[in-house]
Amino acid sequence: MATIASGALVNLEELVPSSQHFKHGISLRVTGKLQDYDVETAVAVIVDRNASLKVDTQHLNINLRIGSTFQFIGELLLEPDNEAILKARVGRNMDGMDLNLYRQSLQLLRDFQAGR
């Protein structure tokens, strides 16, 4: 039986070609505000600060609302032009979460893990 990897916590700004997380098939957990959603293709676009990411939501049963904050866990797929899309297996609404505080706590977690 295949093991499903947990999603590594990453900020959207970290998903650049030079990042250790910018690999085809890597399991990620990303959070951002829903900017756009195409019903026909089930592709959403989430944004955080100046970064954005396409998310394939075709396997999710979730109500997507433009402007709401969502968190997705899935596998990163890299297209031939090096454009990334997350094939989501889990998605949840995170409205009410303070994104600045979330980013700070993520940094503290990384600092703690690096100090081990």
N, C-alpha and C positions, 0 to 999 in steps of 0.2 A: 504494500500500500504506500502510495506517495505521501510525503510529508509536505504540508503547506507551510511556507515560511511566514514568520510574523513580519509585519510591515515596519521597516525602519522609519523612525520619525525624521522627517526632513521639512525644511521650509522651502517654499516654491523658489525662492531666490537662489537656493543651492543647486537647483537642477540645471546646471550648465555642463557643456561637454567635458570640461576639465574636472568635474566633480567625481568622487568615488561612487556616488549614487546614480550617475548617469550611465547605466548599463542596461542592455536589453535583458528583460526577464527578471530584473531585481524587484523584490517585493518592498513596497513603500507605503507609508501613511502620510497623507498630505491634507492640509486644511486651507481653506480660502473661501472668499465670497463668490457666489455664483453670478457670473457676469452675463453668460449667454447659454442658451440651451436649444438645440435643434431636435425637435420631436421626431422627425423622419429618420435621422441617423442615430438618435439617442446619445449624441455627443454634447457634453457640457463643457464650458470653459470657466475655470475658477481663477481668481486673482488674489494676490496678497502683495501689498506694496506695488512694486514695479514689475512683478513677475506673473506669468500666467501659465496654465497647463490645461490641455485638453483631457477630458475624462470620458471614456466609453462607459456608459451606464446601462447598456442593453440588458444586462443580467440582474439589474436591481429592481426592486419594487419599492420605489421611494417617490414622494412628492417633491419635486424640485421647484423652488420659487426664486426667481431672480432677486438678487440683493441679500438673500439669506446666506448664512455661513454653513458650510458643509465640510465634513471630513470623510475622506475616501481611503480605503485600503485596497491595494491591488498590485498588479504587475506592470512595470514600465515597458512599453514597446517603443522601439526606435524605428522610425520610418527611414527609407533610403536617403531622404534629404536631411537626416539628423534631427527631424522634428519628433518630439516625444508625445506619447499619449498613454495615459494610465488606463489599463483595462480593469475597472473596478469590480471587486467581488463583494465589498461591503461599503455602504454609505450611510451616513447619518447626519441629521440636522444638528448644528451646533450653535444655533441662535442664542444669544445671551452670553456667549463666551467672549472674554476680553482677549482679543488677538495679541495685543502688546504684552499682556501678562503671560499668555501662552508661550510667546517667543522667549520671554525672559526665563520661564520655568524650563523650557527645552534647553536653553544655554546652561542653566545651573545643573541640569541632569548630565549634560555632556561634560561639564567641568568635574563633576563628582566622579563620573565613570573614568575619566582620564587620570584622576588621582589615585586610582586603585593600584 
